[in-house]
Amino acid sequence: MMHLWTIASLTFKEAMRRRTYIATILVALIFAGWAALPLHLRSHANTGDDPQAMLDSVGKSFAWMGCGMIKFFSSILAITLAAGAITTEIDKGVLSVIVPKPMSRSTIYMGKWLGLMLFLACSFAIWSALLIFVIWHQTGTFHTHILTGLLATFLFPLLFATLTLCFSTFATTPLAAGLAFISAGIALAQDMLFFMSMRLDSDIVKTLSTIVGYIVPIGKMNHWITKGLGDAGVDMSAITAIGQASLSTSTSDLVYILLYIAAALGIGLFVFQKRDL
Amino acid sequence: MQQPQPELAISTDHLRKVYKGSMGRQPFVAVHDLSFSVQKGQVFGFLGPNGAGKTTTINILLGNTYASGGTATLLGQPIGNRDVRAKIGFLPEKFQFHDFLTADEFLDLHGRLYGMNAAKRRSRIPEVLEMVGLTARRHSKLREFSKGMQQRAGLAQAILNDPDLVILDEPTSALDPVGRRDVREIVSGLKAQGKTVLLNSHLLSEIEMTCDEVAIIKAGQVIKYGKIADLISAPTTVQMRILNLTQATAQALEKLTGQLQVSGEWVSVTIRNEEVIPELVAAIVQGQGKLMSLVPMKETLEDMFIRVVEAGVAR
């Protein structure tokens, strides 16, 4: 275990050295900016609606937008950090003095993964805390569902860090990052294809949407964010019947997401153990 | 399958490494049927021209690269054995460390990776820093170090765990003459403690000064292997300046050596071994000659290396 934590803390320090914490701070500043917006005053002034209902609506919007922002920035951060985690260290020759030490390659790989997750979790925790503060500050409410929504949002950095680290075992840094973005691009088509299949009443397009959802389960993860947030957030896609249908999810989807992440971790481990440095 | 031999620090048996060709390229054989062994307690020189397969071999021994064929053992155990790895120190040729760490932090990190406990690390780190001359810079970040100082830090890392086997791949490539002398002293110290050192260096004068045995490899094969004194077996030339050299003395010298060249006061003879030198001196004195100087001209390791590598002589 000492080896695992040593590699994890080294990876964490490496992330700090690369000053990725600046990205964390910059995103945090956006949330801080939200907190400073005088939104509740405007809602009083502009409409004759129930102010509390207005504030509730604003809170839900903040929750949904906030989760979206955290999802986006944590994914970018995960890809940035993980893309060079293995290949760059091999190219530099850093790993050639680490691998001969009395530990397995899987310990090194898992240590790197753990270090990345620790850094991402710290950034995620800061942003999440700020989002909750913003909603409370602006609306005076706190929905416990936001916590489950945020928990589901963490699937994004978890998946992208794991997937990109896996790519990093065989691809150069730009290629590993590129593959991760391509994966995200493919996955984004899932809901669009589902929407089209409903409009066009096309089983082929619907099947294609399902397949895309299995290749990279980002759509399933998005649906779990919506489900997790529940009445604490408002997913604009759900305002139509088709949109609502496209957002359906189940526990088996969550199991699939977790198995997918575990498989990416396993493949990365396997490749790293087999490759030459 | 090679049987483990406990008396050997390193043993390779028909080791082979082929890099698969990709995108239409031909496969590249980096190591081709490499067999050699290093006794425990030896300082062993691992020599060869660029691209001979030395670093690939070292990487195979350390588990950084996987062999395509053959077997190898370290300290009597198959490569990859975790207990054995704890007894090995390694300084790579292409060294780049986590330069955001201070020398102290860097060694503490590697101490942890060696599995050393906190007390052991606390006592050992100042020792090795002293050995490599970095005590005064222990709190400086590695990125503030010169290349030579980084190599010293790397060397400190390689001996941190008090290893039984130290593998040094070009350990003096970035060092000045003082640094090179320090490395020689460290290697000598390790030998005195009964440690085994595998030294890969292009500085053959250093190899000659520090190593007991050498292996010269070319195109992934051992082409010369043995004790340095045995390998440098070419006839030794002795150059002398003799005054009053008579015909009788010249004949006596020729009789002792079989080959004599005279150019004024300068006489050059080829001898088979150094035992003849006192007899040469005696013959000159007996013939009333005045011996002003005598310089035995031995083949150096570098001479032998160039001769062997250019000829590609099989052992």
Boltz contact constraints between the chains, C-beta under 6 A:
constraints:
  - contact:
      token1: [A, 6]
      token2: [B, 112]
      max_distance: 6.0
  - contact:
      token1: [A, 17]
      token2: [B, 100]
      max_distance: 6.0
  - contact:
      token1: [A, 92]
      token2: [B, 96]
      max_distance: 6.0
  - contact:
      token1: [A, 93]
      token2: [B, 92]
      max_distance: 6.0
  - contact:
      token1: [A, 93]
      token2: [B, 94]
      max_distance: 6.0
  - contact:
      token1: [A, 93]
      token2: [B, 96]
      max_distance: 6.0
  - contact:
      token1: [A, 94]
      token2: [B, 96]
      max_distance: 6.0
  - contact:
      token1: [A, 96]
      token2: [B, 64]
      max_distance: 6.0
  - contact:
      token1: [A, 96]
      token2: [B, 92]
      max_distance: 6.0
  - contact:
      token1: [A, 97]
      token2: [B, 92]
      max_distance: 6.0
  - contact:
      token1: [A, 99]
      token2: [B, 64]
      max_distance: 6.0
  - contact:
      token1: [A, 100]
      token2: [B, 62]
      max_distance: 6.0
  - contact:
      token1: [A, 100]
      token2: [B, 63]
      max_distance: 6.0
  - contact:
      token1: [A, 100]
      token2: [B, 90]
      max_distance: 6.0
  - contact:
      token1: [A, 101]
      token2: [B, 113]
      max_distance: 6.0
  - contact:
      token1: [A, 102]
      token2: [B, 82]
      max_distance: 6.0
  - contact:
      token1: [A, 102]
      token2: [B, 85]
      max_distance: 6.0
  - contact:
      token1: [A, 102]
      token2: [B, 86]
      max_distance: 6.0
  - contact:
      token1: [A, 102]
      token2: [B, 115]
      max_distance: 6.0
  - contact:
      token1: [A, 276]
      token2: [B, 65]
      max_distance: 6.0
  - contact:
      token1: [A, 277]
      token2: [B, 64]
      max_distance: 6.0
